[in-house]
Amino acid sequence: MIPAAFDYLRPQTLEEAVQLLGQHGDNAKLLAGGHSLIPAMKLRLAQPKIIIDLGRIAGLNAIHLEAGKIVVGAMATHHAIVSSALLAEKCPLLPEVARQIGDAQVRNRGTLGGSLAHADPAADWPAAILALQAEVLTLGPNGARAIAADAFFVDLYQTALQPGEVIREIRFPATAATVAYVKTVQRASGFAIAGAAVVVDAARKSVRVAINGVAAKAYRAMTVETKLAGQALSAANIEAAAANAADGIDVLSDLHGSAEYRAHLACLDVARALTLAAAR
């Protein structure tokens, strides 16, 4: 199908994008990679009157090290993240996750910031930024602010972004921790029916585990983390802890998998990710 008519705007700065959002309000949508917005427009599930394209804003796709933090611009593509030598050395969970997103065409166009703002529960990035304890930096009509990853995802397709706010960059700690990301893929789309990102510190005194695809939003598996704190990542310890991956969670059920099946996959993928991290 053909989208409904719209006007196309291409700001040159992030400040101009924020100004345009404030000017047009609910009539406007931001365009990043376009993998969610464009299909919705073609089906006329979304009919914005204004499209604000972020693709020409200088520096919004940069990846660099700043004051000991890894800074990834909101418009950095999945392919750029896979290809970054800096990330491979300083934050290897990011290229590991990006490598598993979609296919080459998707990775060449899709962006980190666009995925986070869309907040699809089956997307891969939310689990990664939770496990890495990232910060999402935004710019809006009230200025700049930083949102901790733990506070960013609110509910199904809902984030802590305020009206008129745009994601500028995501900041990650540079880390020597051992990491892994494992997911059970919905083959037609490449999205996760369930997935698990894990970060194990160098001394194995703490473990962070984040899960996507299972609930309305990505979440930290706190019981798993507590059970593994200070423990060796033995097969027995991993199995016992991973069994709690869906504890207290309202698990999704849809045509791709029942709640019982997804809860089982959460435990399985956590165990697989922890086993992979232990082997590394």
C-alpha positions in Angstrom: 0.0 0.0 0.0 1.0 3.7 -0.3 1.2 5.9 2.8 -1.1 8.8 3.3 0.3 12.2 2.2 2.8 13.8 4.5 5.4 16.6 4.5 9.0 15.8 4.8 11.5 17.8 6.9 15.2 17.3 7.2 16.8 19.2 10.1 20.5 19.8 10.1 20.9 19.9 13.9 19.4 18.1 16.9 18.2 21.4 18.3 16.3 22.1 15.0 14.7 18.6 15.3 13.5 19.3 18.8 12.1 22.7 17.6 10.2 21.0 14.8 8.8 18.4 17.1 7.6 21.1 19.4 6.1 23.0 16.5 4.2 20.1 15.0 3.4 18.0 18.1 1.4 14.9 17.7 1.3 15.4 13.9 5.0 14.7 13.6 7.0 11.5 13.7 10.8 11.1 13.8 12.4 9.0 11.1 15.6 7.0 12.1 16.1 3.7 10.3 12.4 3.5 9.4 12.0 -0.2 9.8 9.0 0.2 12.1 7.5 3.5 11.0 7.6 3.0 7.2 5.7 -0.4 7.2 3.1 1.1 9.6 2.6 4.1 7.3 2.3 1.8 4.3 -0.5 -0.1 6.1 -1.9 3.2 7.2 -1.7 2.1 10.8 0.3 5.4 11.3 -0.6 8.5 9.3 1.7 11.3 10.5 1.3 14.6 8.7 5.0 15.5 9.2 8.1 13.2 8.9 11.3 14.6 10.6 14.3 12.8 9.2 17.2 12.6 11.6 19.5 11.1 9.0 21.5 14.2 8.0 22.3 15.5 11.5 26.1 15.6 11.8 27.7 13.5 14.5 24.5 11.7 15.5 26.0 8.4 14.3 29.4 8.8 16.0 31.0 6.0 18.1 33.8 7.2 20.4 35.4 7.0 23.8 34.8 10.0 26.1 36.0 10.3 29.7 36.2 6.6 30.1 32.7 6.0 28.6 31.7 4.4 25.3 29.5 6.9 23.5 27.3 5.6 20.7 25.2 8.1 18.8 21.5 7.5 18.4 21.8 7.2 14.6 24.7 4.7 14.7 23.5 1.7 12.6 23.7 -1.9 13.7 26.3 -2.5 10.9 28.5 0.4 12.3 28.3 -1.2 15.7 29.3 -4.6 14.4 32.2 -3.1 12.5 33.6 -0.9 15.3 37.0 -1.9 16.5 36.6 0.3 19.6 33.4 -1.6 20.6 35.0 -4.9 19.9 37.7 -4.0 22.4 35.9 -1.9 25.0 32.3 -3.0 24.9 32.0 -6.4 23.1 28.4 -7.1 24.0 27.3 -4.4 21.6 28.7 -5.9 18.4 27.7 -9.4 19.6 24.1 -8.2 19.9 24.2 -6.2 16.6 25.5 -9.2 14.7 22.3 -11.1 15.5 19.9 -8.4 14.4 17.9 -9.1 11.2 19.8 -9.4 8.0 22.4 -7.3 6.2 19.8 -4.9 4.8 18.3 -4.4 8.3 21.7 -3.9 9.9 22.7 -1.3 7.3 19.7 0.9 7.9 18.4 0.2 11.4 19.7 2.4 14.3 20.4 1.9 18.0 18.4 5.0 19.0 15.5 4.1 16.8 15.2 0.6 18.2 15.3 1.9 21.8 12.7 4.6 21.2 10.4 2.1 19.6 10.8 -0.2 22.6 9.6 -3.4 20.9 9.8 -6.1 23.7 11.2 -8.6 21.1 14.0 -6.2 20.0 17.6 -7.1 21.0 19.0 -3.8 22.2 16.9 -3.3 25.4 18.4 -6.4 27.1 21.9 -5.2 26.2 21.5 -1.7 27.6 20.0 -3.1 30.8 22.8 -5.6 31.3 25.4 -3.0 30.6 23.8 -0.4 32.9 23.8 2.2 30.1 22.5 5.8 30.1 20.3 7.2 27.4 21.0 10.9 26.8 18.3 13.0 25.3 17.5 16.5 24.2 14.1 18.1 24.5 12.3 21.3 25.0 13.4 21.4 28.6 17.0 20.8 27.8 19.3 17.7 28.1 18.9 14.9 30.5 20.2 11.4 31.2 17.9 8.4 31.7 19.3 5.3 33.4 18.6 2.1 31.4 16.7 0.6 34.4 14.2 3.5 34.1 14.0 3.9 30.4 11.6 1.1 29.4 8.1 1.6 30.9 5.7 -0.8 29.2 4.8 -2.3 25.9 6.2 0.2 23.3 6.5 2.8 26.0 9.6 4.6 27.2 10.5 7.3 29.7 10.9 9.8 26.7 8.9 12.9 27.2 6.9 14.7 24.5 9.4 16.5 22.2 12.4 14.6 23.4 14.9 13.0 21.0 17.6 10.5 21.9 21.0 12.0 21.3 23.4 9.2 22.4 23.8 6.2 24.6 26.7 5.9 27.1 28.1 2.6 28.2 30.9 1.8 30.7 34.0 0.5 29.0 34.4 -2.9 30.5 36.7 -5.9 30.7 33.7 -8.0 31.9 32.9 -11.3 30.1 29.6 -11.0 28.1 27.3 -13.1 26.0 23.9 -12.7 24.2 21.8 -15.6 23.2 18.3 -15.6 21.8 15.6 -17.9 20.4 14.7 -16.4 17.1 11.4 -16.0 15.4 12.6 -17.0 12.0 10.4 -14.9 9.8 11.3 -11.6 11.5 14.6 -12.2 13.3 13.1 -10.9 16.5 13.5 -12.7 19.8 10.8 -14.9 21.1 13.2 -14.8 24.1 16.7 -13.6 24.6 19.2 -13.1 27.4 22.2 -10.7 27.7 24.7 -11.4 30.5 27.6 -9.4 31.9 30.0 -11.2 34.3 32.6 -9.0 36.1 36.3 -10.0 35.8 36.4 -11.5 39.4 33.0 -13.2 38.9 31.7 -11.5 42.0 28.7 -10.1 40.2 26.5 -11.1 37.3 23.9 -9.0 35.5 21.2 -10.7 33.4 18.7 -9.0 31.2 15.9 -10.6 29.3 14.0 -9.5 26.2 11.0 -11.0 24.3 9.4 -12.5 27.3 7.5 -9.7 28.9 6.0 -6.4 27.8 9.4 -4.8 28.3 12.9 -6.0 28.8 13.8 -6.7 32.4 16.6 -7.6 34.8 16.4 -11.1 36.2 17.2 -10.1 39.7 16.7 -13.5 41.3 19.2 -15.0 38.9 21.7 -12.3 39.6 21.3 -12.7 43.4 21.7 -16.5 43.3 24.9 -16.2 41.2 26.5 -13.3 43.2 30.0 -14.5 44.4 29.3 -18.0 43.0 31.4 -20.0 40.5 29.7 -20.3 37.1 29.5 -24.1 37.3 26.9 -26.0 35.4 25.0 -26.8 38.5 24.9 -23.2 39.7 23.9 -21.9 36.3 21.1 -24.4 36.0 19.8 -23.6 39.5 19.9 -19.9 39.0 18.5 -19.8 35.4 15.4 -21.7 36.6 14.3 -18.3 38.2 14.6 -16.3 34.9 10.8 -15.6 34.7 10.1 -15.3 38.4 7.4 -12.7 39.2 7.1 -11.8 35.5 3.8 -11.3 33.6 4.9 -13.4 30.6 3.6 -12.6 27.1 1.5 -15.1 25.2 0.9 -14.7 21.4 0.9 -16.7 18.2 4.7 -17.2 18.4 4.6 -18.8 21.8 2.5 -19.3 24.9 3.4 -17.8 28.3 4.5 -21.2 29.5 6.7 -21.7 26.4 8.3 -18.2 26.7 9.0 -18.7 30.4 10.8 -22.0 29.6 12.8 -20.2 26.8 13.8 -17.5 29.3 15.3 -20.1 31.6 16.9 -21.9 28.7 18.4 -18.8 27.1 19.8 -17.5 30.4 21.5 -20.8 31.0 22.9 -20.8 27.5 24.2 -17.2 27.8 25.8 -17.9 31.2 27.4 -21.1 30.0 28.8 -19.2 27.0 30.1 -16.4 29.2 31.7 -19.0 31.6 33.4 -20.7 28.7 35.0 -17.4 27.6 
